[in-house]
């Protein structure tokens, strides 16, 4: 597939005009999501491909009204080649179900498509992608959203949010809000489900889980 460029329109309120690289930068272009996935398989836009098992592209129906964007694949996703199949993914499934959202009707992907980790003995510990890696992979995320043309994009955590809307929007400041984006869709700001796993045994994890479900339920209300 020849690489072309595409830009989103900027028909959005002035206060939301500062966008992240996935929406403001240049993107890959392909006639279908399937061909986009094939093109991404050989991606070497940053160095993360060197140590990852494989690229983990998005999956879901091409007519999905809702796209959920996480940070990056984890250890289980890296081995399986599918997004959100590890512990955080299973928790996301449960919370989506409680919120009245059918995962099979959504498209799930990540801001970064290769697993970034630090080896610790036989374990591979998650390492947060840096700004350059997010920028490089925005080439693919922007193209996915451009092809899918969803009604709602759910930003799961700070990395996804930065890739989509830049640094002017924050998870703490804007959580639970729908932020208008170019192309006629809105971005719902919320946490990544891995946060709920990290706080177990501290604070009030049940209340945090309920709040996350409430965030997702706003999507269910919007799409009817």
N, C-alpha and C positions, 0 to 999 in steps of 0.2 A: 504494500500500500504506500503510495506516495504521501509524504507529509505535507500537509497544507496548513493554513492558519485560519482561525475563525475567532471573531470577537462577539461577545454578548452585546446587545443593545444597552443603552444607558437610560432607558425610560423609567426612572425611579426618583423618589424624593431627594432633594439636595442633601438632607442630613444623612442619607444612606449612600452617598455617592462614592465614598472611599471603600474600595473592594479589595478582597484578597486575590492572590494570583490565579486561583481556579476560575474566577469570574472576570477578572480584569486583564489577564494576560493572554498570550496566544496559546491555542490548543491544537491538538491533533484533530483530524477530521477523517471520518470514514462513513461509508453508506449505511452501515449497521453496527450495532453493539458487538455482534460476533466478529466482524472484521476488525473492529477497534481492539478487541481482546487479542486477536491473533497478532496484530501489530505490536501490542504492548509486551507480548511474550519475550521479545528480544530486547527489551528496554535496558539501556546502559546510560541513562541520563544522569544518574548519580552512582556512587560506588556501592550502594547497598546490595545490588544484585550479586556481588562477588561472594558474599557469605550466606545469603539466604538460600533455602532449598529451591524455591521457585517463586515466581510472581504470583500474587493473589489478587486477581481482578474482581470486580463487582459481579454480583449475580442477582437475578430476579427477572420478572416479566418486563419486556421492553415497553409495555404500555402502563407501567406503574405510575400511579398518581403521587406516590410518596417515595422519596429516596432518603435513606439513612446513611450518614457519613461518619465513620469512626476515625481513629488516629492512624493505625497501621495494623497489619496482621500480627497475631501473637504466635507463640510456639506451635500450638495445635493447628492454627490456620496455615502456617508456613508448611507444615508437613502434609496437611490435607489438600492445600491449594484452593481453599474456600474461605470466605469471610465469615466471621462470627460463629465459629463452631466450637470454640473453647469455653471455659467457665464463664467468661463475660458474655459470650454469645448466648449461652443457655439461660443466663439470667435475663438478658435482653428479651429472649423469646417469652419468658414467663411474664415479664412486665408488659410487653406488648399485648399479650393475651389478656391480662387483667385490664388493660386500657381499652380493649375492644378493637385492636388492630391485628389483622391477619398478616403474618410475616410473608406468607406465600404470595401476597398481592403487592409486596414492597420490593424495592431494589436496594440491596445493601452493598456498601463499598467502603473504602478507606481513603483518607487523604494521601497516604503513602502506601505503595503496593508491595514493598518488600519488608521483611521482618528485620528490624534493627535490634541487636542484642549484644550483651557482654557475656562471654563464656565464664561460668563458675563451676569448675569441675565438669560433671556430666550435664549440668543444667545450663540453660540459656536464659539469661535474665533480660527482660524488656529494657530497652534504652530509648528514650524519647527522641524522635526525629528532630534535626535542627532546621533552621529556617531555609537553608539552601536545599535540603532534601525535600522539604515541603514544596518549595518553589519548583524544583525539577519535576516532581510528580503531579503538580497542578496541570501539566500538559495533558494528562490522562483524565483526571477528575473533571476538569472543565469540559472535556470532550464527552464524557459520560453524561453529564447533566445536559449538555447541549443536544445530544442525541435523544435523550429520554424526554426532555421537556416536561418535568413533573409539575404538580401544583404546589407541593411542599417538599422542602429539603430539611431534614432534621440534622443539626450539627451536634454530634455527640462528643462533647468535650472541647478543650481549648485549641487543640491542633486542628481539628476539623473546622472550627469556627474561624481561626486565623486564615486558613486556606481559602475559605469562602468569602469572608467579610472583612478580613484584615484585622488590625489591632485596635480599631476604634470601637469595636463591640467586644464585650467580655462575658464570660459565663456567669460570674458572680453578679455583675451589674445588670445583665439582660436576660437572665435565666427565665424561661417560661414565656418569653416574648416572641412574637412573629415579626421578623424584620423583613421588609420588602426588598426584593432583589431584582436585577434586570431579567427580562425574559418572562415576566408575569408570574413568578412564583415567590413564595415567602420562605424564609429560613427560621425554623424554630430553634431556639437556643436552649440547650440542656447539658447535663453532665454525660460523661461516658459511663456505661454500666460497671466498668472495672473499678470505679470509685467506690461503689457499693460493696465490692469485695474487699477493698483495702481497709474500710472502716469497721469491718466486723469485729466485735469485741470492744469497740470504742464509741463513745457518744450514744446516739440513738439510731442505729442502722435501720430499724423498721420504719421510723419516721422519714428517713432519707429515701428509703425505697418507695414509700407511699407518695412522697413528693415527686419522685421520678415518674411514677405511674400517672400522677396527675398531669405532669408535663406532656406525656405521650397521649393522654386522653384528649388533650386539646386538638391534637391531630385528628383523632377519630371524629370529634365534633365537626371539624372543618370539612372533612371529606364525606360526612354524612353516613 
